Amino acid sequence: MKGFRKLFYLISTPVVYASTINDLADNIVIHMMSVKDLIATSAYVGGVGFLVGSVFKFKQHKDNPTQQPIGNALLYLLLSILLMYLGNIVLPIGETLFGSDVRAGFIT
């Protein structure tokens, strides 16, 4: 029940304090910026997890190469690199897709 109240608060907060449409849009953008930071942080933590997993997969491949193919370890390593650099590539991808005025909006 506590999680539902928190979710309701996050959803309803932009609506409650908005006196104009512009205020409503500003409140939604502010909330989306915190969601962006949450996604970037969790992607970095996931990347570190995949890095640790790839080290264990390389160790398993070294111990028994017939049971653990090297492709699994390399895939974990590739996923960890992509997740750890996700926060750095969001802005260039946004500028490529939506133009250079993205800094004024949601993706900054």
C-alpha positions in Angstrom: 0.0 0.0 0.0 2.9 2.3 0.7 4.3 1.9 -2.8 0.9 2.7 -4.3 0.7 5.9 -2.3 4.2 6.9 -3.5 3.3 6.2 -7.1 0.1 8.1 -6.8 2.0 11.1 -5.3 4.5 11.1 -8.2 1.7 10.9 -10.8 -0.6 13.5 -9.2 2.1 16.0 -8.0 2.4 17.8 -11.4 -1.4 18.1 -11.6 -2.0 19.4 -8.1 0.4 22.4 -8.1 -0.2 23.5 -11.7 -2.1 26.8 -12.2 -1.5 27.0 -15.9 -0.7 24.6 -18.7 2.9 25.9 -18.7 3.3 25.1 -15.0 1.9 21.6 -15.6 4.4 21.0 -18.4 7.3 22.3 -16.3 6.4 20.0 -13.4 6.2 17.0 -15.7 9.6 17.8 -17.2 11.1 18.2 -13.7 9.8 14.7 -12.7 11.0 13.2 -16.0 14.5 14.5 -15.3 14.6 12.6 -12.0 13.4 9.5 -13.8 16.2 9.9 -16.4 18.8 10.0 -13.6 17.3 6.9 -12.0 17.5 5.0 -15.3 21.1 6.1 -15.9 22.1 5.1 -12.3 20.4 1.8 -12.5 22.0 1.1 -15.9 25.4 1.8 -14.4 24.8 -0.5 -11.5 23.6 -3.2 -13.9 26.7 -2.7 -16.0 28.9 -3.3 -13.0 26.9 -6.4 -12.2 27.4 -7.8 -15.7 31.1 -7.0 -15.4 31.4 -9.1 -12.3 29.3 -11.8 -14.0 31.6 -11.8 -17.0 34.6 -12.3 -14.8 32.9 -15.4 -13.3 32.0 -16.6 -16.8 35.6 -16.3 -18.0 36.7 -18.3 -14.9 34.1 -21.0 -15.6 35.3 -21.1 -19.2 38.9 -21.5 -18.1 38.0 -24.3 -15.8 35.7 -26.2 -18.2 35.8 -24.9 -21.8 33.4 -27.6 -23.1 30.6 -26.7 -20.8 30.9 -22.9 -20.9 31.5 -21.4 -24.3 33.5 -18.2 -24.5 30.6 -16.4 -26.2 28.7 -16.2 -22.9 31.5 -14.4 -21.2 32.0 -12.0 -24.1 28.3 -11.2 -24.3 28.3 -10.4 -20.6 31.3 -8.1 -21.1 29.7 -6.4 -24.1 26.5 -5.8 -22.1 28.4 -4.4 -19.2 30.2 -1.9 -21.5 27.0 -0.8 -23.1 25.1 -0.4 -19.8 28.0 1.5 -18.2 28.2 4.0 -21.0 24.5 4.4 -21.5 24.4 7.6 -19.5 27.1 9.1 -21.7 25.4 8.3 -25.0 21.9 9.4 -24.2 22.6 13.1 -24.9 24.3 12.5 -28.3 21.5 10.1 -29.4 18.9 12.7 -28.4 20.6 15.4 -30.3 20.9 13.2 -33.3 17.2 12.2 -33.3 15.6 15.4 -32.1 18.0 18.2 -33.0 20.4 20.4 -31.1 17.7 22.2 -29.0 17.3 19.1 -26.8 19.2 20.7 -24.0 16.2 22.9 -23.2 14.0 19.9 -22.8 13.7 16.5 -21.2 17.0 14.9 -22.2 19.5 17.4 -20.7 
